[in-house]
Amino acid sequence: MMAPAQARRLGDGRLHLQHGPIDLIIEAWGAPDAVADAYCRAARRFDTVLTELVAELPLLRAVGAAPTGVIACRMARAVAPFRPTFITPMAAVAGAVAEEILASLVGPGILKAYVNNGGDIAVHLGPFQSLTCAMAEGQGSLTLSGQDTARGIATSGWGGRSWSFGIADAVTVVARTAAMADGAATMIANAVDLPGHPAVTRRPANTLQADTDLGDRLVTTAVGLLSDTDIARALAAGLAAAEAFRARGLIDAAALFLHSSCRVSGPHFLGTHLPGTHSLPAREPAYV
């Protein structure tokens, strides 16, 4: 028997929703009654999310599958533009869940809101609203405004929650939707790579997690010391993938991090340590 979903208000007023592996932090701005109603809607919708996903899990772990659930279909649509390179709908699960809960959250009186699913974030911004997100481990920040078309942020890397084929410490992507950003971050992080490099340790994914959607494909388990030339080469490969996705309109921007180096494609990213950017404005932060 699956334990029920949990919902609670945090001390700072945000909403925390948790069910199995899904852990969401939610914040909305508006009149107190409107925010309270929005949090109730989000909690009600969240009750069945995990059950819906588990029901179609075999399809979601397969390439080119055709699921039927609302969230599952969103996952499948998000990853389709990245094929024929290997990618399953599971690459977009966190972003798709964030989107679904955001859709239930937004309603009358909500000026702006976000749903943060472990660093994959769906954002709602009304006119003249903006949101600044501080990236993990002091890697800078990014800002979305109501005038932007982007409403999704996601981060992937070899040391994150999911296995990666590449060696990026982190790749943060801004895209039209959180599910699309999630899939793109996975693909760009995979592209930041040095195939066959002796400093990189890899293992078949199914020896680390028996039911993984990655099968016996090699995933990164450790990255040792790399020369400046190696770092530049790996980041160049990832940046090329990011630029190609941006040219196709699949993403708005991406920031790629490996050891102490980074590369940026597109707007939105802020922080004095990133080239050509400026300091963080004083706005409410969410965290990627």
Wavefront OBJ file of the C-alpha trace (Angstrom):
o trace
v 0.000 0.000 0.000
v 1.420 3.370 -1.074
v 1.629 5.978 1.689
v -0.579 9.043 1.083
v 0.753 12.310 -0.238
v 1.837 14.844 2.379
v 1.149 18.592 2.333
v 2.261 21.220 4.856
v 2.890 24.936 5.072
v 6.455 25.879 5.905
v 7.354 28.530 8.468
v 7.965 31.099 5.719
v 4.537 30.478 4.157
v 5.595 28.287 1.264
v 3.870 24.974 0.553
v 5.727 21.658 0.770
v 4.250 18.642 -1.059
v 5.876 15.208 -0.793
v 4.913 11.760 -2.051
v 7.475 8.979 -2.468
v 10.368 10.390 -4.534
v 8.465 13.573 -5.486
v 9.321 16.553 -3.287
v 7.971 19.993 -4.230
v 8.466 23.469 -2.805
v 5.783 25.895 -3.961
v 5.391 29.633 -3.558
v 2.680 31.959 -4.838
v 2.220 35.712 -4.574
v -1.163 37.416 -4.277
v -3.872 38.217 -1.745
v -3.735 35.836 1.256
v -7.089 34.220 0.440
v -6.087 33.711 -3.198
v -2.802 32.095 -2.154
v -4.555 29.813 0.363
v -7.032 28.685 -2.306
v -4.178 28.116 -4.771
v -2.293 25.940 -2.285
v -5.448 23.860 -1.689
v -5.855 23.315 -5.432
v -2.213 22.285 -5.783
v -2.441 19.834 -2.879
v -5.608 18.235 -4.282
v -4.028 17.763 -7.701
v -0.864 16.365 -6.171
v -2.742 13.543 -4.404
v -2.823 11.280 -7.485
v 0.293 12.367 -9.412
v 2.534 9.507 -8.286
v -0.185 6.896 -8.844
v -0.731 8.183 -12.382
v 2.969 8.001 -13.207
v 3.477 4.542 -11.696
v 0.580 3.204 -13.782
v 2.463 4.042 -17.001
v 6.038 3.574 -15.795
v 6.986 0.825 -18.303
v 5.924 3.088 -21.196
v 7.729 6.076 -19.736
v 10.980 4.103 -19.595
v 10.776 3.206 -23.300
v 11.929 5.207 -26.327
v 9.087 6.444 -28.528
v 6.302 5.169 -26.254
v 2.783 6.613 -26.446
v 1.427 7.050 -22.911
v -2.072 8.383 -22.204
v -1.923 10.238 -18.873
v -1.807 14.032 -18.818
v 1.629 14.251 -17.189
v 2.983 11.265 -19.116
v 1.934 12.818 -22.434
v 3.627 16.066 -21.442
v 6.821 14.126 -20.765
v 6.658 12.356 -24.127
v 6.041 15.600 -26.037
v 8.932 17.328 -24.284
v 11.562 14.755 -25.262
v 10.332 14.014 -28.810
v 12.211 16.941 -30.461
v 15.555 15.593 -29.173
v 15.322 12.238 -30.906
v 16.725 10.241 -32.707
v 19.422 10.641 -30.037
v 18.547 8.317 -27.157
v 16.144 9.871 -24.666
v 13.092 8.502 -22.859
v 10.163 10.453 -21.364
v 11.706 9.923 -17.914
v 14.212 12.671 -18.788
v 11.359 15.175 -18.422
v 9.481 13.739 -15.434
v 10.487 16.330 -12.822
v 9.730 19.279 -15.074
v 6.431 17.792 -16.236
v 5.244 17.227 -12.659
v 6.179 20.810 -11.758
v 4.184 22.066 -14.747
v 1.108 20.048 -13.834
v 1.052 21.306 -10.259
v 1.660 24.877 -11.420
v -1.343 24.611 -13.759
v -3.575 23.770 -10.783
v -1.959 26.450 -8.618
v -2.512 29.403 -10.946
v -5.918 31.049 -10.687
v -7.689 34.288 -9.767
v -5.575 36.654 -7.709
v -2.223 34.869 -8.250
v 0.322 37.376 -9.534
v 3.255 35.001 -9.805
v 4.204 31.532 -8.617
v 6.693 28.736 -8.969
v 6.806 24.999 -8.346
v 10.306 23.709 -7.595
v 10.697 19.960 -8.071
v 14.230 19.308 -6.846
v 15.682 22.111 -8.960
v 13.398 21.719 -11.980
v 11.089 24.712 -11.811
v 7.837 25.710 -13.504
v 7.137 29.455 -13.305
v 4.039 31.622 -13.675
v 4.585 35.359 -14.145
v 1.893 37.948 -14.640
v 2.513 41.301 -16.338
v 5.333 43.328 -14.761
v 6.358 40.398 -12.552
v 9.809 38.779 -12.363
v 11.532 35.960 -10.514
v 15.226 35.558 -9.739
v 16.608 32.077 -9.088
v 19.906 31.482 -7.325
v 21.687 28.480 -8.774
v 23.179 25.836 -6.515
v 26.704 26.027 -5.088
v 27.180 29.726 -5.811
v 27.124 29.227 -9.582
v 25.316 32.474 -10.291
v 21.671 33.312 -10.815
v 19.061 33.855 -13.490
v 16.035 36.096 -13.846
v 12.786 35.565 -15.745
v 10.374 38.422 -16.357
v 6.757 38.585 -17.428
v 7.908 39.691 -20.880
v 9.938 36.510 -21.430
v 8.464 33.505 -23.235
v 10.450 31.117 -21.019
v 8.611 29.602 -18.067
v 10.775 26.600 -17.225
v 14.167 26.062 -15.574
v 15.976 22.741 -15.111
v 19.405 21.508 -14.069
v 21.234 18.258 -14.855
v 24.734 16.907 -14.266
v 26.640 13.749 -13.462
v 26.375 14.240 -9.692
v 22.661 15.036 -9.650
v 19.531 12.996 -8.953
v 19.682 11.185 -12.315
v 22.490 9.378 -14.104
v 24.327 11.220 -16.876
v 26.352 10.063 -19.872
v 28.473 13.222 -19.586
v 30.775 14.891 -17.077
v 29.178 18.311 -16.507
v 29.027 19.359 -12.871
v 25.804 21.137 -13.791
v 23.907 22.367 -16.816
v 21.054 24.789 -16.157
v 18.597 25.409 -18.984
v 15.854 27.992 -19.487
v 13.076 27.005 -21.902
v 9.413 27.630 -22.696
v 8.298 24.888 -20.318
v 9.826 23.071 -17.365
v 9.471 19.698 -19.103
v 11.304 20.963 -22.190
v 14.023 22.502 -20.003
v 14.344 19.195 -18.134
v 14.855 17.158 -21.306
v 17.253 19.715 -22.782
v 19.349 19.912 -19.613
v 19.737 16.120 -19.741
v 20.846 16.203 -23.370
v 23.304 19.079 -22.955
v 24.792 17.554 -19.802
v 25.280 14.307 -21.742
v 27.104 16.258 -24.469
v 29.629 17.784 -22.037
v 31.942 14.809 -22.298
v 35.397 13.386 -22.932
v 34.755 9.895 -24.322
v 37.376 7.387 -23.190
v 39.210 9.813 -20.891
v 41.118 7.941 -18.145
v 40.034 10.408 -15.437
v 36.360 9.582 -15.982
v 34.851 6.492 -14.334
v 31.729 4.939 -15.842
v 29.508 1.960 -15.090
v 26.499 0.376 -16.811
v 23.409 2.139 -15.491
v 21.575 -1.101 -14.733
v 24.324 -2.169 -12.323
v 23.553 0.930 -10.260
v 19.767 0.820 -10.546
v 18.126 -2.343 -11.833
v 14.978 -0.696 -13.227
v 16.645 2.301 -14.886
v 15.408 3.447 -18.284
v 19.057 3.704 -19.418
v 19.656 -0.059 -19.579
v 23.297 -1.058 -19.812
v 24.470 2.286 -21.205
v 27.534 3.660 -19.432
v 26.909 6.491 -16.969
v 29.424 8.656 -15.156
v 30.201 7.778 -11.547
v 33.349 9.861 -10.952
v 35.317 12.653 -12.626
v 38.959 13.116 -11.665
v 41.417 15.905 -12.396
v 41.173 17.389 -15.872
v 43.530 19.721 -17.693
v 42.357 23.139 -18.845
v 42.426 21.801 -22.402
v 40.220 18.852 -21.455
v 37.746 21.111 -19.674
v 37.566 23.490 -22.621
v 37.030 20.604 -25.056
v 34.231 19.060 -23.000
v 32.473 22.379 -22.496
v 32.804 23.208 -26.199
v 30.984 19.990 -27.071
v 28.171 20.825 -24.663
v 27.975 24.425 -25.821
v 27.630 23.257 -29.423
v 24.633 21.140 -28.406
v 23.107 24.064 -26.501
v 23.567 26.433 -29.425
v 21.983 23.911 -31.789
v 18.943 23.544 -29.510
v 18.674 27.310 -29.182
v 18.823 27.739 -32.965
v 15.893 25.319 -33.250
v 13.884 27.221 -30.637
v 13.963 24.351 -28.147
v 15.643 26.379 -25.387
v 16.108 30.045 -24.556
v 19.428 29.806 -22.708
v 21.851 27.451 -20.991
v 24.753 27.703 -18.537
v 27.288 24.851 -18.471
v 29.654 24.218 -15.555
v 32.669 21.913 -15.325
v 35.182 22.255 -12.490
v 35.909 25.982 -12.232
v 34.873 26.856 -15.800
v 31.556 27.768 -17.374
v 30.038 28.573 -20.745
v 26.803 30.480 -21.349
v 24.455 30.390 -24.324
v 21.715 32.999 -24.480
v 20.294 35.543 -21.990
v 18.876 35.337 -18.439
v 22.004 34.329 -16.494
v 23.390 36.807 -13.976
v 26.320 36.890 -11.561
v 29.673 38.662 -11.550
v 31.626 35.445 -12.202
v 29.826 34.787 -15.486
v 31.203 36.581 -18.536
v 29.347 39.660 -19.672
v 26.849 39.739 -16.793
v 26.039 41.991 -13.853
v 25.265 41.620 -10.175
v 22.140 40.059 -8.715
v 19.174 42.443 -8.322
v 17.307 42.474 -5.018
v 14.320 40.225 -5.728
v 12.833 37.154 -4.065
v 15.018 34.118 -4.864
v 14.020 30.591 -5.657
v 16.742 27.977 -5.806
v 17.670 25.785 -8.758
l 1 2 3 4 5 6 7 8 9 10 11 12 13 14 15 16 17 18 19 20 21 22 23 24 25 26 27 28 29 30 31 32 33 34 35 36 37 38 39 40 41 42 43 44 45 46 47 48 49 50 51 52 53 54 55 56 57 58 59 60 61 62 63 64 65 66 67 68 69 70 71 72 73 74 75 76 77 78 79 80 81 82 83 84 85 86 87 88 89 90 91 92 93 94 95 96 97 98 99 100 101 102 103 104 105 106 107 108 109 110 111 112 113 114 115 116 117 118 119 120 121 122 123 124 125 126 127 128 129 130 131 132 133 134 135 136 137 138 139 140 141 142 143 144 145 146 147 148 149 150 151 152 153 154 155 156 157 158 159 160 161 162 163 164 165 166 167 168 169 170 171 172 173 174 175 176 177 178 179 180 181 182 183 184 185 186 187 188 189 190 191 192 193 194 195 196 197 198 199 200 201 202 203 204 205 206 207 208 209 210 211 212 213 214 215 216 217 218 219 220 221 222 223 224 225 226 227 228 229 230 231 232 233 234 235 236 237 238 239 240 241 242 243 244 245 246 247 248 249 250 251 252 253 254 255 256 257 258 259 260 261 262 263 264 265 266 267 268 269 270 271 272 273 274 275 276 277 278 279 280 281 282 283 284 285 286 287 288
